[in-house]
């Protein structure tokens, strides 16, 4: 389905640069960005539904989650550098 959209000139210029850097078409880049945003919204709704049943996360739980994420992200970049050396 085709749609016509209007973008602020600065946003359109930034999207054009990003699309070129990612070797994508302008509309393909916008479509991928929209898909990511929709997944984020779905995830946020899921968290809100879970919190409505289980209660909000404590500060300690949030800190533990952030620490785990930091460890996982550092492991991913470390693994990528090991793979490239082969």
C-alpha positions as CSV (number, residue, x, y, z in Angstrom):
1,X,0.0,0.0,0.0
2,X,1.4,3.4,-0.9
3,X,1.0,6.4,1.3
4,X,2.1,10.0,0.9
5,X,3.7,11.7,3.9
6,X,5.1,15.1,4.7
7,X,8.3,15.5,6.6
8,X,10.1,18.4,8.1
9,X,13.0,19.4,5.8
10,X,15.6,18.6,8.5
11,X,14.0,15.2,9.2
12,X,13.8,14.4,5.5
13,X,17.5,15.3,5.0
14,X,18.6,13.2,8.0
15,X,16.5,10.2,6.7
16,X,18.1,10.5,3.3
17,X,21.6,10.4,4.8
18,X,20.7,7.5,7.0
19,X,19.1,5.6,4.2
20,X,22.2,6.0,2.0
21,X,24.5,5.0,4.9
22,X,22.3,1.9,5.4
23,X,22.2,1.1,1.7
24,X,18.4,1.4,1.7
25,X,15.8,3.4,-0.2
26,X,14.3,6.4,1.5
27,X,10.9,4.7,1.8
28,X,12.4,1.4,2.9
29,X,14.3,3.2,5.7
30,X,11.1,5.0,6.8
31,X,9.2,1.7,6.7
32,X,11.9,-0.1,8.8
33,X,11.9,2.8,11.3
34,X,8.1,2.6,11.6
35,X,8.3,-1.1,12.2
36,X,10.8,-0.6,15.0
37,X,8.7,2.0,16.6
38,X,5.6,-0.2,16.4
39,X,7.5,-3.1,18.1
40,X,8.6,-0.7,20.9
41,X,5.0,0.4,21.4
42,X,3.9,-3.2,21.6
43,X,6.6,-4.0,24.1
44,X,5.6,-1.0,26.2
45,X,2.0,-2.2,26.2
46,X,3.2,-5.6,27.3
47,X,5.2,-4.2,30.2
48,X,2.2,-2.1,31.2
49,X,-0.1,-5.1,31.1
50,X,2.4,-7.1,33.2
51,X,2.8,-4.3,35.7
52,X,-1.0,-4.0,36.1
53,X,-1.1,-7.6,37.2
54,X,2.3,-8.0,39.1
55,X,2.9,-4.4,40.2
56,X,5.6,-2.0,39.2
57,X,9.3,-3.0,39.2
58,X,11.3,-2.0,42.3
59,X,14.3,0.2,42.0
60,X,16.4,-2.8,42.8
61,X,14.8,-4.9,40.0
62,X,15.3,-2.1,37.5
63,X,19.0,-1.7,38.5
64,X,19.5,-5.5,38.2
65,X,17.9,-5.4,34.7
66,X,20.1,-2.5,33.6
67,X,23.2,-4.3,34.9
68,X,22.2,-7.5,33.0
69,X,21.6,-5.5,29.8
70,X,25.0,-3.8,30.2
71,X,26.7,-7.2,30.6
72,X,24.9,-8.7,27.6
73,X,25.7,-5.7,25.4
74,X,29.4,-5.8,26.3
75,X,29.5,-9.5,25.6
76,X,27.9,-8.9,22.2
77,X,30.5,-6.4,21.2
78,X,33.3,-8.5,22.6
79,X,32.0,-11.5,20.6
80,X,31.9,-9.5,17.4
81,X,35.5,-8.5,17.8
82,X,36.5,-12.1,18.4
83,X,34.7,-13.2,15.3
84,X,36.3,-10.6,13.1
85,X,39.8,-11.7,14.2
86,X,39.4,-15.2,12.8
